[in-house]
């Protein structure tokens, strides 16, 4: 029974090699990278929209503050023209200086907010351009990947037929365990014990497990989950 499962794994290794080659192919990596960018673009755009709205609202509020300060400055200038004594004039001059400083501060902040807003607009344009490029890259890489998959078609079909023939020789419950582990990306799955330890992770086996192996049973490693056997 174990020899049939080992034979199955040896043929399965050929299929695994093709799968690995496809998974690690540059065209697949390019397609995945482009797809991820495309999928993340809406979230990026939403964040930029929110930021642009915040900056736009802040800019409008600063302009209102600036207009109000300028209006106060005009009123203060009129008051200074009507001032009748030095004490009142000194007070008005102090208020005028405060207004000038406030206007400068608001103007400076306004310029900074406008600068940040222009950066957001520029980034938005960049995202749109990159997204368009990513869509083209995805289409090109996907087409290339499909051609690569097609080049392995005959070989894969031949391996699948061989696996089907070997599958019938293996105990169904054991085959089910193997296929579940294979589906979970585990490979190799079947190992011969090394001395008194798992041939994969080298965890020492219990007495019960050793006895099962002596009786010709195939066990499952408690630590790494590999299927273990021992040839008598």
TORMIRO-184806 format. One record per residue: residue in three letters; x, y, z of N, C-alpha, C, O in turn; residue number from 1. Coordinates in pm, whole numbers, always signed. Example, Ala and Ser with C-alpha at 12.3 -4.5 7.8 and 13.67 -1.06 7.14 Angstrom:
NODE vexti   n.c1   n.c2   n.c3  ca.c1  ca.c2  ca.c3   c.c1   c.c2   c.c3   o.c1   o.c2   o.c3 vose
NODE   ALA  +1319   -569   +780  +1230   -450   +780  +1320   -330   +780  +1424   -332   +846    1
NODE   SER  +1285   -225   +708  +1367   -106   +714  +1290     +3   +787  +1341   +114   +804    2
***
This chain:
NODE vexti   n.c1   n.c2   n.c3  ca.c1  ca.c2  ca.c3   c.c1   c.c2   c.c3   o.c1   o.c2   o.c3 vose
NODE   UNK    +83   -121     +0     +0     +0     +0    +86   +126     +0    +59   +221    -74    1
NODE   UNK   +191   +127    +84   +274   +246    +93   +352   +269    -36   +377   +383    -75    2
NODE   UNK   +390   +158   -102   +466   +173   -227   +380   +238   -334   +431   +315   -416    3
NODE   UNK   +250   +209   -333   +161   +271   -430   +144   +420   -402   +137   +501   -494    4
NODE   UNK   +139   +455   -273   +125   +596   -236   +253   +673   -269   +248   +788   -314    5
NODE   UNK   +366   +609   -247   +494   +673   -281   +503   +694   -432   +548   +799   -479    6
NODE   UNK   +459   +592   -507   +459   +604   -653   +370   +720   -697   +403   +795   -788    7
NODE   UNK   +256   +732   -630   +163   +841   -661   +230   +976   -633   +220  +1069   -713    8
NODE   UNK   +298   +986   -518   +364  +1112   -482   +476  +1146   -581   +496  +1263   -614    9
NODE   UNK   +548  +1046   -627   +657  +1070   -723   +604  +1129   -853   +664  +1220   -910   10
NODE   UNK   +489  +1078   -899   +429  +1133  -1020   +369  +1271   -990   +377  +1362  -1072   11
NODE   UNK   +311  +1283   -872   +252  +1410   -831   +358  +1520   -823   +328  +1637   -843   12
NODE   UNK   +480  +1480   -795   +590  +1576   -786   +613  +1645   -921   +653  +1762   -926   13
NODE   UNK   +587  +1574  -1031   +601  +1633  -1165   +496  +1743  -1183   +524  +1850  -1238   14
NODE   UNK   +375  +1713  -1136   +268  +1813  -1145   +298  +1932  -1055   +274  +2047  -1092   15
NODE   UNK   +349  +1903   -938   +386  +2008   -843   +492  +2100   -903   +488  +2221   -882   16
NODE   UNK   +587  +2043   -976   +694  +2121  -1039   +636  +2219  -1141   +677  +2335  -1147   17
NODE   UNK   +540  +2171  -1220   +476  +2258  -1319   +398  +2369  -1250   +404  +2485  -1290   18
NODE   UNK   +326  +2332  -1144   +249  +2432  -1069   +339  +2539  -1011   +306  +2658  -1013   19
NODE   UNK   +454  +2497   -958   +549  +2592   -900   +607  +2684  -1006   +624  +2804   -984   20
NODE   UNK   +636  +2626  -1122   +691  +2707  -1232   +590  +2811  -1277   +625  +2926  -1305   21
NODE   UNK   +465  +2770  -1285   +359  +2865  -1324   +341  +2973  -1217   +329  +3091  -1248   22
NODE   UNK   +340  +2930  -1090   +318  +3024   -980   +431  +3127   -969   +407  +3242   -933   23
NODE   UNK   +554  +3084  -1001   +669  +3173   -988   +704  +3246  -1117   +802  +3319  -1123   24
NODE   UNK   +623  +3226  -1220   +653  +3288  -1349   +641  +3440  -1340   +551  +3491  -1273   25
NODE   UNK   +732  +3513  -1406   +728  +3660  -1403   +595  +3717  -1451   +547  +3817  -1397   26
NODE   UNK   +534  +3654  -1553   +409  +3708  -1606   +296  +3697  -1503   +212  +3786  -1495   27
NODE   UNK   +295  +3589  -1424   +191  +3575  -1321   +213  +3679  -1211   +118  +3740  -1162   28
NODE   UNK   +339  +3699  -1172   +369  +3797  -1069   +330  +3938  -1114   +278  +4018  -1036   29
NODE   UNK   +354  +3968  -1243   +315  +4098  -1297   +164  +4114  -1296   +112  +4221  -1262   30
NODE   UNK    +94  +4007  -1333    -53  +4012  -1336   -108  +4035  -1196   -200  +4115  -1178   31
NODE   UNK    -53  +3965  -1097   -100  +3979   -959    -72  +4120   -906   -156  +4181   -841   32
NODE   UNK    +49  +4170   -936    +86  +4304   -890     -7  +4409   -950    -54  +4499   -880   33
NODE   UNK    -33  +4397  -1080   -121  +4492  -1148   -264  +4482  -1096   -330  +4583  -1075   34
NODE   UNK   -310  +4359  -1075   -447  +4338  -1025   -464  +4399   -886   -566  +4462   -858   35
NODE   UNK   -365  +4378   -799   -372  +4434   -663   -380  +4587   -667   -454  +4648   -590   36
NODE   UNK   -301  +4646   -758   -304  +4792   -768   -442  +4839   -814   -498  +4934   -759   37
NODE   UNK   -496  +4770   -914   -628  +4806   -968   -735  +4793   -860   -822  +4880   -847   38
NODE   UNK   -729  +4685   -782   -828  +4662   -678   -819  +4766   -566   -920  +4802   -505   39
NODE   UNK   -696  +4814   -540   -677  +4911   -431   -701  +5056   -475   -710  +5146   -392   40
NODE   UNK   -712  +5077   -607   -728  +5214   -658   -853  +5284   -604   -842  +5399   -563   41
NODE   UNK   -971  +5219   -602  -1090  +5289   -549  -1071  +5339   -407  -1113  +5450   -374   42
NODE   UNK  -1008  +5257   -322   -985  +5299   -183   -890  +5419   -178   -910  +5513   -102   43
NODE   UNK   -785  +5414   -262   -689  +5524   -268   -757  +5652   -314   -735  +5759   -258   44
NODE   UNK   -839  +5640   -418   -910  +5757   -472  -1007  +5815   -367  -1017  +5936   -353   45
NODE   UNK  -1077  +5728   -295  -1169  +5775   -191  -1095  +5853    -83  -1143  +5957    -36   46
NODE   UNK   -979  +5804    -44   -898  +5873    +57   -853  +6010     +6   -853  +6108    +80   47
NODE   UNK   -813  +6015   -122   -771  +6142   -181   -888  +6238   -191   -872  +6358   -169   48
NODE   UNK  -1006  +6186   -225  -1126  +6270   -233  -1158  +6331    -96  -1190  +6449    -85   49
NODE   UNK  -1150  +6247     +7  -1177  +6295   +144  -1077  +6403   +185  -1113  +6505   +243   50
NODE   UNK   -950  +6377   +153   -845  +6473   +188   -864  +6605   +111   -847  +6713   +168   51
NODE   UNK   -899  +6595    -16   -920  +6714    -98  -1038  +6795    -45  -1032  +6918    -42   52
NODE   UNK  -1144  +6727     -2  -1261  +6796    +53  -1225  +6869   +183  -1267  +6982   +205   53
NODE   UNK  -1148  +6802   +268  -1105  +6864   +394  -1023  +6990   +368  -1044  +7094   +430   54
NODE   UNK   -928  +6978   +275   -841  +7092   +244   -920  +7205   +178   -896  +7323   +206   55
NODE   UNK  -1013  +7169    +91  -1094  +7270    +24  -1180  +7347   +123  -1191  +7469   +116   56
NODE   UNK  -1240  +7274   +217  -1322  +7339   +320  -1236  +7429   +409  -1276  +7539   +445   57
NODE   UNK  -1117  +7379   +444  -1026  +7458   +528   -981  +7585   +454   -970  +7692   +515   58
NODE   UNK   -956  +7572   +324   -912  +7686   +243  -1022  +7793   +236   -994  +7912   +250   59
NODE   UNK  -1146  +7750   +215  -1258  +7844   +209  -1278  +7915   +342  -1308  +8034   +346   60
NODE   UNK  -1263  +7841   +452  -1277  +7901   +584  -1168  +8005   +609  -1194  +8110   +668   61
NODE   UNK  -1047  +7976   +565   -936  +8070   +580   -960  +8197   +497   -928  +8307   +541   62
NODE   UNK  -1015  +8179   +379  -1047  +8296   +296  -1152  +8384   +363  -1145  +8506   +355   63
NODE   UNK  -1251  +8320   +429  -1353  +8397   +501  -1289  +8475   +617  -1321  +8591   +641   64
NODE   UNK  -1199  +8407   +689  -1129  +8473   +800  -1047  +8591   +749  -1043  +8698   +810   65
NODE   UNK   -980  +8569   +635   -897  +8674   +577   -981  +8796   +536   -944  +8910   +562   66
NODE   UNK  -1096  +8768   +473  -1185  +8877   +431  -1238  +8954   +552  -1248  +9077   +548   67
NODE   UNK  -1270  +8881   +660  -1320  +8945   +781  -1213  +9034   +844  -1242  +9145   +889   68
NODE   UNK  -1089  +8985   +846   -979  +9064   +904   -950  +9190   +822   -923  +9297   +877   69
NODE   UNK   -957  +9174   +690   -934  +9291   +603  -1043  +9396   +625  -1015  +9516   +626   70
NODE   UNK  -1167  +9349   +643  -1279  +9441   +670  -1258  +9513   +803  -1285  +9633   +816   71
NODE   UNK  -1209  +9438   +903  -1180  +9500  +1034  -1069  +9603  +1021  -1070  +9707  +1087   72
NODE   UNK   -973  +9572   +933   -861  +9665   +911   -912  +9796   +851   -867  +9904   +889   73
NODE   UNK  -1005  +9786   +758  -1063  +9906   +696  -1135  +9991   +802  -1120 +10113   +806   74
NODE   UNK  -1213  +9924   +885  -1289  +9994   +990  -1194 +10061  +1089  -1219 +10171  +1139   75
NODE   UNK  -1083  +9990  +1116   -983 +10046  +1208   -916 +10169  +1149   -888 +10265  +1220   76
NODE   UNK   -890 +10167  +1020   -828 +10281   +952   -920 +10403   +959   -874 +10516   +980   77
NODE   UNK  -1048 +10380   +941  -1146 +10489   +951  -1150 +10546  +1093  -1161 +10667  +1113   78
NODE   UNK  -1141 +10456  +1191  -1141 +10499  +1331  -1018 +10581  +1362  -1025 +10678  +1438   79
NODE   UNK   -904 +10543  +1304   -778 +10615  +1328   -786 +10756  +1272   -727 +10849  +1328   80
NODE   UNK   -859 +10773  +1159   -874 +10906  +1099   -955 +10998  +1189   -941 +11120  +1184   81
NODE   UNK  -1041 +10938  +1271  -1129 +11019  +1358  -1076 +11029  +1502  -1138 +11093  +1587   82
NODE   UNK   -963 +10965  +1527   -909 +10965  +1664   -880 +11109  +1709   -827 +11188  +1632   83
NODE   UNK   -914 +11142  +1836   -902 +11280  +1885   -786 +11300  +1982   -746 +11413  +2007   84
NODE   UNK   -732 +11192  +2038   -618 +11211  +2130   -515 +11100  +2111   -542 +10999  +2047   85
NODE   UNK   -400 +11123  +2168   -288 +11029  +2152   -313 +10894  +2214   -269 +10793  +2159   86
NODE   UNK   -382 +10889  +2326   -409 +10763  +2394   -496 +10673  +2307   -470 +10553  +2295   87
NODE   UNK   -600 +10732  +2247   -688 +10653  +2161   -614 +10606  +2037   -633 +10494  +1990   88
NODE   UNK   -526 +10697  +1982   -448 +10662  +1863   -352 +10548  +1892   -336 +10458  +1810   89
NODE   UNK   -288 +10551  +2008   -194 +10445  +2045   -265 +10310  +2054   -213 +10207  +2011   90
NODE   UNK   -388 +10314  +2111   -467 +10190  +2122   -502 +10135  +1984   -493 +10015  +1958   91
NODE   UNK   -542 +10230  +1893   -581 +10188  +1758   -461 +10136  +1679   -474 +10042  +1600   92
NODE   UNK   -345 +10197  +1701   -223 +10152  +1632   -187 +10009  +1676   -147  +9925  +1595   93
NODE   UNK   -202  +9984  +1808   -174  +9850  +1861   -268  +9747  +1799   -226  +9639  +1759   94
NODE   UNK   -398  +9784  +1790   -496  +9693  +1730   -465  +9670  +1582   -483  +9560  +1530   95
NODE   UNK   -416  +9776  +1514   -382  +9766  +1373   -267  +9668  +1352   -267  +9589  +1259   96
NODE   UNK   -167  +9676  +1442    -53  +9583  +1433    -98  +9438  +1454    -52  +9347  +1386   97
NODE   UNK   -189  +9420  +1549   -241  +9286  +1576   -316  +9230  +1454   -305  +9112  +1421   98
NODE   UNK   -393  +9318  +1389   -467  +9277  +1272   -373  +9241  +1156   -396  +9144  +1084   99
NODE   UNK   -268  +9320  +1141   -171  +9294  +1033   -104  +9157  +1054    -88  +9079   +961  100
NODE   UNK    -67  +9131  +1180     -4  +9001  +1210   -103  +8886  +1187    -65  +8779  +1137  101
NODE   UNK   -228  +8908  +1224   -331  +8804  +1205   -353  +8778  +1057   -369  +8663  +1016  102
NODE   UNK   -356  +8884   +977   -375  +8869   +832   -256  +8794   +770   -275  +8709   +684  103
NODE   UNK   -136  +8826   +815    -16  +8756   +766    -22  +8607   +799    +10  +8522   +716  104
NODE   UNK    -65  +8577   +923    -73  +8438   +968   -176  +8359   +886   -150  +8247   +843  105
NODE   UNK   -292  +8421   +867   -397  +8355   +788   -352  +8336   +643   -378  +8232   +583  106
NODE   UNK   -286  +8437   +588   -239  +8429   +449   -135  +8318   +433   -135  +8245   +333  107
NODE   UNK    -47  +8305   +533    +56  +8200   +529     -7  +8062   +537    +30  +7971   +462  108
NODE   UNK   -105  +8048   +629   -174  +7919   +642   -253  +7887   +516   -259  +7772   +473  109
NODE   UNK   -312  +7988   +458   -389  +7973   +335   -300  +7921   +222   -340  +7833   +145  110
NODE   UNK   -181  +7976   +212    -86  +7935   +108    -45  +7789   +129    -32  +7714    +32  111
NODE   UNK    -23  +7749   +256    +18  +7612   +287    -95  +7513   +253    -69  +7407   +197  112
NODE   UNK   -218  +7549   +288   -332  +7461   +258   -350  +7447   +108   -379  +7338    +58  113
NODE   UNK   -333  +7557    +37   -345  +7552   -109   -235  +7464   -170   -259  +7391   -266  114
NODE   UNK   -117  +7473   -114     -4  +7390   -161    -35  +7241   -140    -11  +7159   -228  115
NODE   UNK    -90  +7208    -22   -127  +7069     +7   -237  +7021    -87   -237  +6906   -131  116
NODE   UNK   -331  +7109   -116   -440  +7074   -207   -388  +7045   -347   -435  +6952   -413  117
NODE   UNK   -293  +7123   -391   -234  +7100   -524   -158  +6966   -528   -155  +6898   -631  118
NODE   UNK    -97  +6930   -416    -27  +6801   -409   -127  +6685   -421   -100  +6586   -489  119
NODE   UNK   -241  +6699   -356   -345  +6596   -362   -397  +6581   -506   -416  +6470   -555  120
NODE   UNK   -419  +6695   -571   -466  +6694   -710   -363  +6626   -801   -398  +6549   -890  121
NODE   UNK   -236  +6656   -776   -128  +6595   -854   -122  +6444   -830   -103  +6366   -924  122
NODE   UNK   -137  +6404   -703   -134  +6261   -669   -254  +6189   -732   -241  +6076   -779  123
NODE   UNK   -367  +6254   -733   -487  +6196   -794   -464  +6169   -942   -501  +6064   -994  124
NODE   UNK   -402  +6265  -1011   -372  +6248  -1153   -274  +6133  -1174   -285  +6057  -1270  125
NODE   UNK   -177  +6122  -1082    -78  +6014  -1090   -143  +5877  -1072   -110  +5782  -1141  126
NODE   UNK   -238  +5869   -977   -308  +5742   -951   -388  +5700  -1073   -387  +5583  -1111  127
NODE   UNK   -456  +5795  -1134   -534  +5765  -1255   -445  +5713  -1367   -478  +5616  -1435  128
NODE   UNK   -330  +5779  -1386   -238  +5739  -1493   -179  +5601  -1465   -168  +5517  -1555  129
NODE   UNK   -141  +5577  -1337    -83  +5448  -1300   -185  +5337  -1311   -152  +5225  -1350  130
NODE   UNK   -310  +5367  -1275   -417  +5267  -1285   -439  +5226  -1431   -459  +5108  -1461  131
NODE   UNK   -435  +5323  -1520   -450  +5294  -1662   -336  +5205  -1711   -357  +5112  -1788  132
NODE   UNK   -215  +5236  -1666    -98  +5157  -1701   -108  +5016  -1643    -70  +4918  -1709  133
NODE   UNK   -160  +5005  -1518   -174  +4875  -1453   -275  +4788  -1526   -257  +4666  -1535  134
NODE   UNK   -381  +4849  -1577   -481  +4773  -1652   -421  +4714  -1779   -450  +4600  -1816  135
NODE   UNK   -338  +4793  -1845   -271  +4744  -1966   -173  +4632  -1931   -164  +4532  -2002  136
NODE   UNK   -100  +4651  -1821     -4  +4549  -1777    -75  +4420  -1740    -29  +4311  -1772  137
NODE   UNK   -189  +4434  -1671   -266  +4315  -1631   -314  +4236  -1752   -303  +4114  -1754  138
NODE   UNK   -367  +4306  -1851   -416  +4239  -1972   -302  +4168  -2045   -318  +4055  -2090  139
NODE   UNK   -189  +4235  -2056    -74  +4177  -2126    -17  +4058  -2051    +12  +3954  -2110  140
NODE   UNK     +0  +4073  -1918    +59  +3965  -1837    -34  +3844  -1830    +11  +3730  -1831  141
NODE   UNK   -165  +3871  -1821   -261  +3762  -1816   -261  +3681  -1945   -267  +3558  -1942  142
NODE   UNK   -253  +3750  -2056   -247  +3681  -2186   -120  +3596  -2196   -124  +3483  -2244  143
NODE   UNK     -8  +3651  -2148   +118  +3578  -2150   +112  +3455  -2059   +165  +3349  -2092  144
NODE   UNK    +46  +3472  -1942    +34  +3362  -1847    -53  +3249  -1904    -22  +3132  -1886  145
NODE   UNK   -160  +3286  -1972   -248  +3185  -2032   -175  +3105  -2139   -197  +2985  -2153  146
NODE   UNK    -89  +3171  -2213     -9  +3102  -2314    +89  +3006  -2248   +112  +2895  -2297  147
NODE   UNK   +147  +3050  -2134   +240  +2964  -2061   +167  +2840  -2008   +219  +2729  -2017  148
NODE   UNK    +48  +2860  -1953    -33  +2747  -1904    -65  +2650  -2018    -61  +2528  -2000  149
NODE   UNK    -97  +2705  -2132   -132  +2623  -2248    -14  +2537  -2294    -31  +2426  -2344  150
NODE   UNK   +108  +2591  -2275   +227  +2517  -2318   +249  +2392  -2233   +319  +2299  -2276  151
NODE   UNK   +190  +2388  -2113   +203  +2271  -2025    +81  +2178  -2033    +76  +2076  -1964  152
NODE   UNK    -14  +2214  -2116   -142  +2142  -2119   -125  +1992  -2142   -177  +1912  -2065  153
NODE   UNK    -54  +1954  -2246    -38  +1811  -2280    +34  +1736  -2169     -4  +1625  -2133  154
NODE   UNK   +139  +1798  -2115   +216  +1733  -2009   +131  +1715  -1884   +137  +1610  -1819  155
NODE   UNK    +53  +1816  -1850    -33  +1807  -1731   -140  +1700  -1748   -170  +1626  -1654  156
NODE   UNK   -199  +1693  -1866   -302  +1592  -1891   -244  +1452  -1881   -309  +1360  -1830  157
NODE   UNK   -121  +1436  -1931    -55  +1305  -1924    -30  +1265  -1778    -50  +1150  -1740  158
NODE   UNK    +15  +1361  -1699    +42  +1335  -1556    -89  +1303  -1484    -93  +1212  -1401  159
NODE   UNK   -194  +1377  -1515   -324  +1353  -1450   -375  +1213  -1478   -431  +1148  -1390  160
NODE   UNK   -358  +1166  -1600   -401  +1030  -1635   -321   +927  -1555   -375   +828  -1507  161
NODE   UNK   -193   +953  -1543   -106   +862  -1468   -146   +861  -1321   -146   +755  -1257  162
NODE   UNK   -181   +977  -1268   -222   +986  -1127   -355   +913  -1104   -373   +846  -1003  163
NODE   UNK   -445   +927  -1198   -574   +859  -1186   -557   +708  -1182   -626   +638  -1108  164
NODE   UNK   -463   +659  -1263   -438   +515  -1267   -379   +467  -1135   -414   +359  -1087  165
NODE   UNK   -290   +546  -1077   -226   +508   -950   -322   +526   -832   -313   +453   -734  166
NODE   UNK   -412   +622   -843   -506   +653   -734   -590   +531   -696   -620   +511   -578  167
NODE   UNK   -628   +453   -793   -714   +336   -768   -644   +227   -688   -709   +138   -632  168
NODE   UNK   -512   +234   -682   -434   +132   -610   -414   +168   -463   -370    +85   -383  169
NODE   UNK   -446   +293   -427   -424   +340   -290   -554   +333   -211   -662   +358   -264  170
NODE   UNK   -542   +299    -82   -659   +294     +5   -733   +429     +0   -671   +534    +19  171
NODE   UNK   -865   +427    -25   -942   +552    -41   -929   +651    +76   -917   +771    +54  172
NODE   UNK   -931   +599   +201   -919   +688   +317   -781   +753   +322   -768   +870   +356  173
NODE   UNK   -679   +675   +288   -542   +728   +286   -527   +831   +174   -461   +933   +189  174
NODE   UNK   -590   +800    +60   -584   +891    -54   -653  +1023    -22   -608  +1130    -63  175
NODE   UNK   -763  +1013    +52   -836  +1132    +91   -751  +1222   +180   -749  +1344   +163  176
NODE   UNK   -679  +1161   +275   -588  +1237   +362   -481  +1306   +280   -451  +1424   +300  177
NODE   UNK   -424  +1231   +188   -317  +1285   +102   -368  +1405    +23   -303  +1510    +21  178
NODE   UNK   -482  +1391    -41   -534  +1497   -127   -572  +1622    -48   -558  +1733   -100  179
NODE   UNK   -620  +1606    +74   -653  +1721   +158   -527  +1801   +193   -527  +1924   +191  180
NODE   UNK   -422  +1728   +223   -295  +1794   +256   -236  +1862   +132   -179  +1970   +139  181
NODE   UNK   -252  +1796    +21   -203  +1851   -107   -278  +1980   -139   -219  +2077   -185  182
NODE   UNK   -408  +1980   -113   -490  +2098   -138   -449  +2214    -49   -465  +2330    -86  183
NODE   UNK   -396  +2183    +68   -350  +2285   +162   -204  +2325   +139   -138  +2380   +227  184
NODE   UNK   -156  +2296    +18    -22  +2337    -27    +92  +2260    +41   +208  +2303    +34  185
NODE   UNK    +62  +2148   +107   +168  +2069   +167   +231  +1979    +61   +161  +1910    -13  186
NODE   UNK   +365  +1980    +53   +434  +1890    -38   +585  +1896     -9   +638  +2005    +12  187
NODE   UNK   +654  +1781     -7   +603  +1644    -11   +516  +1614   +111   +520  +1684   +212  188
NODE   UNK   +438  +1508    +99   +343  +1473   +204   +384  +1345   +276   +364  +1330   +396  189
NODE   UNK   +441  +1253   +201   +478  +1120   +255   +627  +1114   +282   +709  +1145   +196  190
NODE   UNK   +663  +1074   +406   +804  +1065   +447   +829   +931   +517   +742   +877   +586  191
NODE   UNK   +947   +880   +498   +989   +764   +574  +1049   +813   +705  +1118   +915   +708  192
NODE   UNK  +1022   +742   +814  +1077   +784   +943  +1229   +772   +941  +1287   +685   +876  193
NODE   UNK  +1292   +863  +1014  +1438   +862  +1026  +1473   +813  +1165  +1459   +887  +1262  194
NODE   UNK  +1517   +690  +1175  +1545   +632  +1305  +1414   +615  +1380  +1332   +529  +1347  195
NODE   UNK  +1396   +698  +1484  +1272   +694  +1562  +1203   +831  +1561  +1131   +866  +1655  196
NODE   UNK  +1228   +907  +1453  +1171  +1043  +1443  +1107  +1064  +1307  +1132   +991  +1212  197
NODE   UNK  +1023  +1168  +1301   +959  +1207  +1175  +1066  +1242  +1072  +1161  +1313  +1104  198
NODE   UNK  +1050  +1192   +952  +1150  +1218   +849  +1146  +1361   +797  +1236  +1402   +723  199
NODE   UNK  +1043  +1438   +835  +1033  +1576   +789  +1076  +1675   +897  +1170  +1752   +877  200
NODE   UNK  +1007  +1674  +1012  +1036  +1773  +1118  +1129  +1718  +1226  +1174  +1792  +1313  201
NODE   UNK  +1157  +1588  +1222  +1248  +1520  +1315  +1197  +1512  +1458  +1275  +1493  +1551  202
NODE   UNK  +1065  +1528  +1477  +1010  +1511  +1610  +1012  +1363  +1647   +976  +1276  +1568  203
NODE   UNK  +1056  +1335  +1771  +1065  +1195  +1815   +924  +1136  +1829   +833  +1200  +1880  204
NODE   UNK   +910  +1014  +1783   +779   +947  +1785   +754   +879  +1919   +846   +839  +1989  205
NODE   UNK   +625   +867  +1951   +588   +800  +2075   +598   +649  +2056   +609   +599  +1944  206
NODE   UNK   +592   +576  +2168   +598   +430  +2161   +480   +375  +2082   +495   +281  +2004  207
NODE   UNK   +362   +435  +2102   +243   +390  +2030   +260   +408  +1880   +225   +320  +1801  208
NODE   UNK   +315   +522  +1842   +337   +549  +1699   +439   +452  +1640   +423   +405  +1527  209
NODE   UNK   +542   +423  +1716   +644   +328  +1669   +585   +190  +1647   +616   +122  +1549  210
NODE   UNK   +498   +149  +1739   +434    +18  +1727   +344    +13  +1604   +339    -89  +1534  211
NODE   UNK   +273   +122  +1578   +187   +127  +1460   +269   +114  +1332   +230    +46  +1238  212
NODE   UNK   +383   +181  +1332   +471   +174  +1215   +525    +33  +1195   +536    -15  +1082  213
NODE   UNK   +560    -33  +1306   +610   -171  +1298   +504   -265  +1241   +536   -364  +1176  214
NODE   UNK   +379   -231  +1268   +269   -314  +1218   +231   -279  +1074   +133   -330  +1019  215
NODE   UNK   +310   -192  +1014   +287   -157   +873   +187    -46   +851   +149    -19   +737  216
NODE   UNK   +144    +21   +960    +48   +131   +945   +117   +260   +900   +237   +279   +922  217
NODE   UNK    +41   +345   +839    +89   +478   +801    +29   +577   +901    -93   +583   +918  218
NODE   UNK   +114   +654   +966    +67   +745  +1070    +83   +891  +1025   +148   +921   +925  219
NODE   UNK    +23   +979  +1103    +30  +1123  +1075   +110  +1190  +1185    +78  +1177  +1303  220
NODE   UNK   +215  +1263  +1147   +299  +1331  +1246   +216  +1434  +1321   +147  +1515  +1260  221
NODE   UNK   +223  +1430  +1454   +144  +1523  +1537   +193  +1666  +1525   +117  +1760  +1550  222
NODE   UNK   +318  +1684  +1486   +373  +1820  +1479   +359  +1883  +1341   +310  +1996  +1330  223
NODE   UNK   +400  +1813  +1236   +398  +1875  +1103   +287  +1823  +1012   +261  +1879   +906  224
NODE   UNK   +220  +1715  +1055   +107  +1663   +977   +146  +1576   +859    +58  +1534   +784  225
NODE   UNK   +274  +1546   +840   +314  +1462   +728   +273  +1317   +754   +259  +1274   +868  226
NODE   UNK   +255  +1243   +645   +222  +1101   +655   +352  +1021   +662   +439  +1035   +576  227
NODE   UNK   +365   +939   +765   +491   +868   +789   +474   +718   +771   +369   +661   +799  228
NODE   UNK   +581   +656   +724   +582   +511   +708   +721   +457   +744   +819   +531   +754  229
NODE   UNK   +724   +328   +764   +851   +261   +793   +854   +130   +716   +766    +45   +733  230
NODE   UNK   +955   +114   +633   +966    -10   +557  +1030   -116   +644  +1134    -93   +705  231
NODE   UNK   +968   -234   +650  +1021   -344   +733  +1134   -416   +659  +1192   -511   +712  232
***
